[in-house]
């Protein structure tokens, strides 16, 4: 039969054990939330809908999965599409989420913006490598965002000359543009007075700072010779511009015929942020 002293010692030990457990629980950090790399996510959102298969864009799987799980939790995406591939079903689900926030037009294309991405991830994930197109500004008679302006200025610095903008961004109503200029990150540049060789040089330099850029010719459409450029990873892109960015990554020409890329090869294909980090 246990003595009173034995019972007191046992009770004290149990109390000490509970205190220690409580202190350990307080000291243990909360489990870290998954991270969504926004740069990787946007790259997948541009490329994956343009693939002929359900391949996963390198480096994007975990970020895409976190977003897809959050969309599934809101009843916007079926479990079968929670697979790390940011395909058309995920695009449609994200667009539905954007509309649920009251967004419309360019803000509800299914391409994640920083605000909606953070709201979707509340208590589920944190956002790293954030992207922003910046504010909209007037620049050389055209409208662009500050990210696109910075990219063009850097390409011009490397070229050692100023280029002429013939069409900027956020400009709807041009039927020959097929909607690519309705949002951000889109530029058409004059090649008047430039040699054939130098036109290629300009397209190459634009690609090196983060544009998908091609020389367009009259034989391709109802337009004069010009250079067409789409800023990769611009989250203000129209749906048409998103498709061109994805096609560029996939080695295509950004036209409706989805032919082989006819522009100067650049390796690796980088966004503006990737260019800046490597510079």
NUMAR-980095 format. One record per residue (C-alpha): residue in one letter; x, y, z. Coordinates in steps of 0.001 Angstrom, whole numbers. Layout:
<nodes>
('A'; (X; Y; Z));
...
</nodes>
This chain:
<nodes>
('X'; (0; 0; 0));
('X'; (1567; 3351; -1060));
('X'; (2417; 5760; 1717));
('X'; (1297; 9383; 1873));
('X'; (4867; 10450; 1085));
('X'; (4928; 8206; -1975));
('X'; (1654; 9680; -3218));
('X'; (2951; 13229; -2765));
('X'; (6156; 12435; -4675));
('X'; (4178; 10819; -7503));
('X'; (1819; 13818; -7722));
('X'; (4746; 16230; -7780));
('X'; (6414; 14261; -10536));
('X'; (3216; 14256; -12594));
('X'; (2832; 18014; -12117));
('X'; (6445; 18591; -13163));
('X'; (5887; 16442; -16213));
('X'; (2825; 18446; -17237));
('X'; (4665; 21754; -16749));
('X'; (7584; 20504; -18822));
('X'; (5241; 19355; -21571));
('X'; (3515; 22740; -21579));
('X'; (6809; 24565; -21769));
('X'; (7944; 22348; -24640));
('X'; (4721; 22991; -26509));
('X'; (5165; 26745; -26070));
('X'; (8783; 26550; -27194));
('X'; (8020; 24469; -30303));
('X'; (7510; 26708; -33343));
('X'; (4272; 26474; -35265));
('X'; (4487; 24334; -38363));
('X'; (5666; 26478; -41268));
('X'; (3154; 27027; -44024));
('X'; (4028; 25826; -47532));
('X'; (5555; 28423; -49827));
('X'; (4222; 29473; -53211));
('X'; (6961; 30809; -55472));
('X'; (5015; 33340; -57511));
('X'; (7581; 33500; -60308));
('X'; (7395; 29736; -60801));
('X'; (3604; 29791; -60512));
('X'; (3134; 32487; -63166));
('X'; (5527; 30714; -65511));
('X'; (3437; 27550; -65191));
('X'; (213; 29530; -65655));
('X'; (1569; 30849; -68952));
('X'; (3038; 27593; -70256));
('X'; (801; 24769; -69028));
('X'; (-2463; 25799; -70762));
('X'; (-567; 25832; -74072));
('X'; (860; 22315; -73729));
('X'; (-562; 19414; -75668));
('X'; (-146; 17232; -72577));
('X'; (-372; 17594; -68805));
('X'; (3361; 17909; -68191));
('X'; (4469; 19979; -65224));
('X'; (6627; 23060; -65720));
('X'; (10011; 22525; -64078));
('X'; (10266; 24008; -60592));
('X'; (6565; 24847; -60304));
('X'; (4895; 21693; -58981));
('X'; (4791; 22450; -55247));
('X'; (3615; 26028; -55801));
('X'; (894; 25001; -58239));
('X'; (-274; 22206; -55949));
('X'; (-630; 24609; -53011));
('X'; (-2789; 26940; -55099));
('X'; (-4848; 24089; -56534));
('X'; (-5507; 22697; -53052));
('X'; (-6698; 26109; -51921));
('X'; (-9019; 26322; -54932));
('X'; (-10305; 22813; -54227));
('X'; (-10986; 23760; -50600));
('X'; (-13232; 26552; -51881));
('X'; (-15127; 24143; -54113));
('X'; (-13761; 25705; -57297));
('X'; (-11547; 22879; -58573));
('X'; (-12224; 19155; -58760));
('X'; (-9742; 16868; -57021));
('X'; (-8755; 15248; -60309));
('X'; (-7146; 18529; -61401));
('X'; (-5089; 18983; -58240));
('X'; (-2007; 17639; -59966));
('X'; (621; 20410; -60184));
('X'; (-253; 21191; -63810));
('X'; (-1667; 24731; -64183));
('X'; (-3864; 23772; -67104));
('X'; (-7098; 25194; -68435));
('X'; (-9198; 23788; -65572));
('X'; (-6975; 25476; -62992));
('X'; (-7053; 28699; -65013));
('X'; (-10869; 28589; -65064));
('X'; (-10997; 27860; -61319));
('X'; (-8654; 30725; -60510));
('X'; (-10682; 33070; -62725));
('X'; (-13817; 32028; -60827));
('X'; (-12015; 32816; -57566));
('X'; (-11008; 36240; -58895));
('X'; (-14619; 36942; -59857));
('X'; (-15729; 35913; -56365));
('X'; (-13535; 38752; -55076));
('X'; (-15358; 41200; -57320));
('X'; (-12699; 41343; -60041));
('X'; (-13523; 41456; -63734));
('X'; (-11832; 41991; -67085));
('X'; (-8029; 41906; -66931));
('X'; (-8197; 41168; -63209));
('X'; (-10142; 37934; -63757));
('X'; (-8333; 36101; -66559));
('X'; (-7193; 33250; -64331));
('X'; (-3608; 34556; -64168));
('X'; (-2844; 35080; -60466));
('X'; (-2130; 38575; -59237));
('X'; (-315; 39224; -55971));
('X'; (-3353; 40419; -54000));
('X'; (-5648; 37545; -54976));
('X'; (-2846; 35018; -54518));
('X'; (-2189; 36155; -50961));
('X'; (-5902; 36198; -50121));
('X'; (-6349; 32677; -51455));
('X'; (-3411; 31498; -49370));
('X'; (-4535; 32963; -46055));
('X'; (-3589; 30389; -43388));
('X'; (-2667; 27917; -46155));
('X'; (592; 29141; -47737));
('X'; (2926; 32113; -47938));
('X'; (3967; 33843; -51150));
('X'; (7640; 34196; -52066));
('X'; (9274; 35842; -55110));
('X'; (6310; 38222; -55566));
('X'; (5618; 39812; -58952));
('X'; (4045; 43167; -59732));
('X'; (3587; 44980; -63062));
('X'; (3833; 48320; -61295));
('X'; (1703; 51341; -62043));
('X'; (370; 52429; -65431));
('X'; (2191; 55380; -66990));
('X'; (2323; 57395; -70204));
('X'; (5598; 56789; -72035));
('X'; (6590; 58155; -75446));
('X'; (3017; 58593; -76541));
('X'; (1941; 55127; -75381));
('X'; (554; 53579; -72197));
('X'; (2667; 50960; -70433));
('X'; (3307; 49799; -66894));
('X'; (6481; 50677; -65054));
('X'; (7854; 47135; -65259));
('X'; (7552; 47121; -69070));
('X'; (9106; 50590; -69255));
('X'; (12094; 49468; -67190));
('X'; (12557; 46421; -69410));
('X'; (12509; 48468; -72611));
('X'; (14914; 51037; -71195));
('X'; (17357; 48283; -70255));
('X'; (17175; 46744; -73724));
('X'; (17827; 50184; -75217));
('X'; (20774; 50712; -72892));
('X'; (22315; 47478; -74098));
('X'; (21571; 48346; -77727));
('X'; (22874; 51874; -77372));
('X'; (19859; 53419; -79106));
('X'; (16266; 54392; -78499));
('X'; (13428; 52467; -80120));
('X'; (10117; 53868; -81344));
('X'; (6884; 52516; -79840));
('X'; (4076; 52176; -82383));
('X'; (1597; 50503; -80014));
('X'; (1739; 50201; -76267));
('X'; (-217; 48285; -73670));
('X'; (-3783; 48617; -72330));
('X'; (-4968; 49555; -75826));
('X'; (-8015; 47630; -77007));
('X'; (-9816; 47988; -80298));
('X'; (-7018; 47036; -82703));
('X'; (-8400; 44009; -84534));
('X'; (-5005; 43026; -85987));
('X'; (-3600; 42637; -82456));
('X'; (-6123; 39909; -81511));
('X'; (-6322; 41242; -77960));
('X'; (-2617; 40963; -77132));
('X'; (-2367; 44692; -76349));
('X'; (-5523; 44819; -74220));
('X'; (-3486; 44281; -71056));
('X'; (-2; 44966; -69789));
('X'; (3427; 43962; -71036));
('X'; (2716; 44346; -74778));
('X'; (4694; 46545; -77183));
('X'; (4992; 46999; -80916));
('X'; (8210; 48689; -82042));
('X'; (9064; 50323; -85354));
('X'; (11838; 48799; -87477));
('X'; (11844; 51641; -90007));
('X'; (15378; 52380; -91128));
('X'; (16832; 49270; -89475));
('X'; (18722; 46689; -91495));
('X'; (17535; 43082; -91558));
('X'; (20480; 42107; -89382));
('X'; (19852; 44842; -86848));
('X'; (16173; 43981; -86602));
('X'; (17266; 40534; -85439));
('X'; (19685; 42150; -82992));
('X'; (16864; 44202; -81473));
('X'; (14614; 41150; -81087));
('X'; (17461; 39229; -79474));
('X'; (18196; 42005; -76990));
('X'; (14544; 42269; -76049));
('X'; (14505; 38517; -75404));
('X'; (17591; 38743; -73247));
('X'; (15924; 41165; -70811));
('X'; (12695; 39160; -70519));
('X'; (10472; 39782; -73529));
('X'; (9061; 37233; -75918));
('X'; (9914; 39153; -79095));
('X'; (9447; 38469; -82792));
('X'; (9874; 40353; -86053));
('X'; (6422; 40479; -87636));
('X'; (6133; 40743; -91405));
('X'; (3275; 41732; -93786));
('X'; (3142; 38139; -95045));
('X'; (2040; 36994; -91564));
('X'; (-914; 39320; -91097));
('X'; (-2531; 42670; -91723));
('X'; (363; 44759; -90442));
('X'; (3618; 46384; -91571));
('X'; (7061; 45166; -90562));
('X'; (7487; 45647; -86818));
('X'; (8800; 43937; -83696));
('X'; (6138; 42547; -81396));
('X'; (7151; 42047; -77751));
('X'; (5372; 40531; -74750));
('X'; (6891; 40931; -71280));
('X'; (7111; 37474; -69709));
('X'; (5520; 37110; -66258));
('X'; (3578; 40363; -66495));
('X'; (543; 39653; -64325));
('X'; (-1518; 42292; -66165));
('X'; (-1347; 40363; -69441));
('X'; (-4464; 39792; -71495));
('X'; (-5377; 36165; -72150));
('X'; (-4035; 36467; -75706));
('X'; (-701; 37789; -74440));
('X'; (-520; 34978; -71885));
('X'; (-871; 32498; -74740));
('X'; (1925; 34159; -76675));
('X'; (4207; 34053; -73651));
('X'; (3486; 30358; -73174));
('X'; (4085; 29629; -76850));
('X'; (7416; 31460; -76711));
('X'; (8570; 29221; -73858));
('X'; (7466; 26200; -75905));
('X'; (9477; 27251; -78969));
('X'; (6570; 28606; -81027));
('X'; (6044; 31828; -82953));
('X'; (3171; 33344; -80957));
('X'; (905; 33447; -84017));
('X'; (-2434; 31711; -84515));
('X'; (-791; 29028; -86660));
('X'; (1473; 28086; -83720));
('X'; (4423; 27581; -86049));
('X'; (8023; 27131; -84988));
('X'; (9718; 30116; -83364));
('X'; (11253; 32243; -86125));
('X'; (13061; 34623; -83775));
('X'; (16692; 34664; -82637));
('X'; (17492; 31836; -80196));
('X'; (18249; 32936; -76630));
('X'; (19276; 30529; -73881));
('X'; (18015; 30496; -71222));
('X'; (14659; 32169; -71731));
('X'; (14359; 34487; -68749));
('X'; (11897; 36858; -67168));
('X'; (12835; 40411; -66204));
('X'; (13380; 39370; -62587));
('X'; (15646; 36486; -63610));
('X'; (17620; 38810; -65879));
('X'; (18107; 41306; -63069));
('X'; (19381; 38651; -60673));
('X'; (21869; 37382; -63252));
('X'; (23094; 40823; -64328));
</nodes>
